[in-house]
Amino acid sequence: MLNEKIHTGPVETPKTVQETAPVVELPVQYPKSESNAQDIVKVVNLSKQFDGIEVLRDINLTIKKGDVVSILGSSGSGKSTLLRCMNWLEQPERGSIHLGDERIGINPATRKPLKYKELAKIRERIGMVFQSFNLWPHLTVLRNVMEALLHVKKMPKVEAEKIARAQLEKVGMSHKLDSYPSMLSGGQKQRVAIARALAMEPEVLLFDEPTSALDPELVDEVLTVMQSLSKEGYTMVVVTHEMEFARNVSSQVVFLEKGILIEKCPPEKFFTHPDSPRVRQFLKLDGA
């Protein structure tokens, strides 16, 4: 269950900031207790700017083990930026992000950015699936999934191949092991990308609009895989425009408007009687 404070009042237009605030944070420590033992990702007071414009403002979000959190909002609302901050692909100006008990991006003792190897070690625990697939064009499907196991986890080739084959079978791509990305449909490429993320055994999977680059007839094959992963208990954070997926698969739905988190609740509430007038307008409820 998500217990953070959220904005329920009118949404303000983000302010232009003349100077970007430096990343200087006091150490954030959470007591080890039963109540937060299963917190996988914790976002605290997160703010991000681009060219002096706030694109995220004071985001607070807790994701527990097994949660499927769908992030919704209009284009430009900050959805993908929030997701990329969770993997430190974007560095926020303020706030903190924790993966379990570890802070992402910043050393809490020195308050300085993590070294590359330290950050890479944390990123091993976070799977990222991009809308543009990001497969190696010169490698086969099997080798695309094996690469990180071989070079990041330093696994023996036999073990890496065994894991890669198993994950490709899970996403229904075991018949394309020797194919190259150029020989695959968009839906097949995305399923390979999901298998590659799963092979690293991440604690959380981040999906950045995984179906937005697909032809409509290929969307269902990817969503079906994601739905099966949710049933297996994978923790997932999904930026999406697929309303049916958000309604039927999510445990929580988050809505961003101009960089502000204005609604956060279970899907049954979100899609029928949300608190925010902006969400009601977005969903076209009651003729709004």
JODASUL-V287844 format. One record per residue. N is the residue number from 1. RES is the residue in one letter. SS is DSSP state (hx for helix, st for strand, lp for the rest). PHI is phi in whole degrees, -180 to 180 (999 if undefined). PSI is psi in radians with two decimals (none if undefined). Layout:
<<N,RES,SS,PHI,PSI> <N,RES,SS,PHI,PSI>>
//
This chain:
<<1,M,lp,999,2.50> <2,L,lp,-100,2.22> <3,N,lp,-119,0.13> <4,E,lp,-73,2.78> <5,K,lp,-73,2.37> <6,I,lp,-126,2.84> <7,H,lp,-80,2.20> <8,T,lp,-118,-0.15> <9,G,lp,-85,-2.98> <10,P,lp,-61,2.53> <11,V,lp,-82,2.25> <12,E,lp,-95,2.60> <13,T,lp,-70,2.29> <14,P,lp,-56,2.47> <15,K,lp,-85,2.57> <16,T,st,-79,2.29> <17,V,lp,-111,2.26> <18,Q,lp,-74,-0.61> <19,E,lp,-127,2.45> <20,T,lp,-77,2.20> <21,A,lp,-69,2.44> <22,P,lp,-70,2.72> <23,V,lp,-81,1.55> <24,V,lp,-129,2.02> <25,E,lp,-132,2.49> <26,L,lp,-73,2.61> <27,P,lp,-58,2.40> <28,V,lp,-111,2.14> <29,Q,lp,-126,2.41> <30,Y,lp,-115,2.33> <31,P,lp,-63,2.43> <32,K,lp,-80,1.85> <33,S,lp,-139,2.95> <34,E,hx,-64,-0.51> <35,S,hx,-69,-0.52> <36,N,hx,-116,0.24> <37,A,lp,-62,-0.48> <38,Q,lp,-104,0.19> <39,D,st,-69,2.11> <40,I,st,-91,-0.85> <41,V,st,-127,2.33> <42,K,st,-132,2.07> <43,V,st,-107,2.20> <44,V,st,-127,2.04> <45,N,st,50,0.78> <46,L,st,-81,2.26> <47,S,st,-134,2.49> <48,K,st,-140,2.47> <49,Q,st,-125,2.59> <50,F,st,-126,2.13> <51,D,lp,52,0.73> <52,G,lp,79,0.02> <53,I,st,-105,2.21> <54,E,st,-71,2.11> <55,V,st,-108,-0.29> <56,L,st,-137,2.40> <57,R,st,-135,1.96> <58,D,st,52,0.94> <59,I,st,-80,2.28> <60,N,st,-126,2.21> <61,L,st,-157,2.31> <62,T,st,-120,2.29> <63,I,st,-119,2.11> <64,K,st,-97,2.86> <65,K,lp,-57,2.23> <66,G,lp,89,-0.12> <67,D,lp,-68,2.56> <68,V,st,-119,1.89> <69,V,st,-108,2.07> <70,S,st,-96,2.28> <71,I,st,-106,2.03> <72,L,st,-115,2.89> <73,G,st,154,2.89> <74,S,lp,-69,2.86> <75,S,lp,-60,2.37> <76,G,lp,84,0.16> <77,S,lp,-83,-0.15> <78,G,lp,106,0.15> <79,K,hx,-61,-0.97> <80,S,hx,-67,-0.59> <81,T,hx,-63,-0.74> <82,L,hx,-60,-0.79> <83,L,hx,-62,-0.76> <84,R,hx,-69,-0.52> <85,C,hx,-65,-0.59> <86,M,hx,-64,-0.41> <87,N,lp,-109,0.15> <88,W,lp,62,0.42> <89,L,lp,-75,-0.42> <90,E,lp,-122,2.37> <91,Q,lp,-100,2.09> <92,P,lp,-73,2.72> <93,E,lp,-79,-0.58> <94,R,st,-141,2.79> <95,G,st,94,-3.14> <96,S,st,-143,2.72> <97,I,st,-131,2.26> <98,H,st,-118,2.45> <99,L,st,-111,1.83> <100,G,lp,63,-2.21> <101,D,lp,-92,-0.02> <102,E,st,-102,2.41> <103,R,st,-85,2.36> <104,I,lp,-87,2.28> <105,G,lp,89,-0.55> <106,I,st,-125,2.36> <107,N,st,-79,2.01> <108,P,lp,-66,-0.40> <109,A,lp,-78,-0.76> <110,T,lp,-97,-0.27> <111,R,lp,63,0.39> <112,K,st,-111,2.78> <113,P,st,-58,2.53> <114,L,lp,-64,2.60> <115,K,lp,-69,2.79> <116,Y,hx,-55,-0.81> <117,K,hx,-66,-0.62> <118,E,hx,-67,-0.75> <119,L,hx,-67,-0.71> <120,A,hx,-62,-0.63> <121,K,hx,-65,-0.71> <122,I,hx,-68,-0.69> <123,R,hx,-64,-0.38> <124,E,lp,-60,-0.42> <125,R,lp,-92,0.00> <126,I,st,-124,2.08> <127,G,st,-91,2.38> <128,M,st,-125,2.23> <129,V,st,-118,2.05> <130,F,lp,-94,2.77> <131,Q,lp,-70,-0.40> <132,S,lp,-99,0.26> <133,F,lp,73,-0.93> <134,N,lp,58,0.74> <135,L,lp,-86,2.67> <136,W,lp,-74,2.04> <137,P,lp,-68,-0.41> <138,H,lp,-93,0.03> <139,L,lp,-113,2.60> <140,T,st,-69,2.95> <141,V,hx,-55,-0.84> <142,L,hx,-61,-0.79> <143,R,hx,-70,-0.55> <144,N,hx,-59,-0.71> <145,V,hx,-78,-0.52> <146,M,hx,-77,-0.46> <147,E,hx,-54,-0.90> <148,A,hx,-66,-0.60> <149,L,hx,-64,-0.68> <150,L,hx,-74,-0.77> <151,H,hx,-101,-0.41> <152,V,lp,-98,-0.88> <153,K,lp,-87,-0.14> <154,K,lp,58,0.67> <155,M,lp,-77,2.63> <156,P,lp,-62,2.61> <157,K,hx,-59,-0.70> <158,V,hx,-62,-0.77> <159,E,hx,-68,-0.73> <160,A,hx,-63,-0.71> <161,E,hx,-67,-0.68> <162,K,hx,-62,-0.78> <163,I,hx,-67,-0.77> <164,A,hx,-61,-0.76> <165,R,hx,-63,-0.71> <166,A,hx,-65,-0.73> <167,Q,hx,-72,-0.63> <168,L,hx,-67,-0.59> <169,E,hx,-67,-0.66> <170,K,hx,-61,-0.63> <171,V,lp,-97,0.18> <172,G,lp,75,0.56> <173,M,lp,-122,0.35> <174,S,hx,-70,-0.26> <175,H,hx,-88,0.03> <176,K,hx,-123,0.47> <177,L,lp,-58,-0.68> <178,D,lp,-98,0.10> <179,S,lp,-81,2.75> <180,Y,st,-102,2.72> <181,P,hx,-52,-0.61> <182,S,hx,-65,-0.29> <183,M,hx,-94,0.03> <184,L,lp,-108,2.71> <185,S,lp,-76,2.95> <186,G,hx,-61,-0.72> <187,G,hx,-64,-0.67> <188,Q,hx,-67,-0.72> <189,K,hx,-60,-0.73> <190,Q,hx,-69,-0.60> <191,R,hx,-67,-0.61> <192,V,hx,-65,-0.73> <193,A,hx,-62,-0.66> <194,I,hx,-66,-0.75> <195,A,hx,-60,-0.70> <196,R,hx,-62,-0.74> <197,A,hx,-66,-0.74> <198,L,hx,-64,-0.58> <199,A,hx,-60,-0.47> <200,M,lp,-83,0.00> <201,E,lp,53,0.99> <202,P,lp,-73,2.75> <203,E,lp,-81,-0.44> <204,V,st,-146,2.51> <205,L,st,-110,2.22> <206,L,st,-107,2.19> <207,F,st,-117,2.06> <208,D,st,-101,1.62> <209,E,lp,46,1.07> <210,P,lp,-66,-0.27> <211,T,lp,-112,0.00> <212,S,lp,-69,-0.43> <213,A,lp,-94,0.11> <214,L,lp,-100,2.62> <215,D,lp,-65,2.59> <216,P,hx,-53,-0.64> <217,E,hx,-73,-0.19> <218,L,hx,-101,-0.11> <219,V,hx,-65,-0.75> <220,D,hx,-61,-0.63> <221,E,hx,-65,-0.58> <222,V,hx,-76,-0.77> <223,L,hx,-64,-0.59> <224,T,hx,-63,-0.74> <225,V,hx,-62,-0.79> <226,M,hx,-64,-0.66> <227,Q,hx,-65,-0.69> <228,S,hx,-66,-0.61> <229,L,hx,-66,-0.67> <230,S,hx,-64,-0.65> <231,K,hx,-68,-0.46> <232,E,lp,-82,-0.07> <233,G,lp,94,0.21> <234,Y,lp,-68,2.46> <235,T,lp,-84,2.19> <236,M,st,-137,2.43> <237,V,st,-122,2.12> <238,V,st,-126,2.01> <239,V,st,-84,2.12> <240,T,lp,-153,2.74> <241,H,lp,-110,0.09> <242,E,lp,-85,1.70> <243,M,hx,-66,-0.66> <244,E,hx,-66,-0.67> <245,F,hx,-63,-0.83> <246,A,hx,-60,-0.69> <247,R,hx,-70,-0.75> <248,N,hx,-92,-0.40> <249,V,hx,-112,-0.53> <250,S,lp,-68,2.60> <251,S,lp,-95,-0.46> <252,Q,st,-142,2.58> <253,V,st,-123,2.31> <254,V,st,-115,2.42> <255,F,st,-123,2.22> <256,L,st,-107,2.46> <257,E,st,-137,1.99> <258,K,lp,52,0.74> <259,G,lp,82,0.05> <260,I,st,-113,2.35> <261,L,st,-79,1.92> <262,I,st,-109,-0.18> <263,E,st,-152,2.42> <264,K,st,-155,1.95> <265,C,st,-167,2.98> <266,P,lp,-64,2.70> <267,P,hx,-62,-0.59> <268,E,hx,-64,-0.58> <269,K,hx,-79,-0.78> <270,F,hx,-57,-0.77> <271,F,hx,-89,-0.05> <272,T,hx,-121,-0.79> <273,H,hx,-147,1.15> <274,P,lp,-66,2.73> <275,D,lp,-77,-0.60> <276,S,lp,-80,2.24> <277,P,hx,-59,-0.58> <278,R,hx,-65,-0.67> <279,V,hx,-67,-0.71> <280,R,hx,-61,-0.68> <281,Q,hx,-66,-0.76> <282,F,hx,-60,-0.69> <283,L,hx,-88,-0.09> <284,K,lp,59,0.80> <285,L,hx,-86,2.50> <286,D,hx,54,0.53> <287,G,hx,74,0.22> <288,A,lp,-70,none>>
//
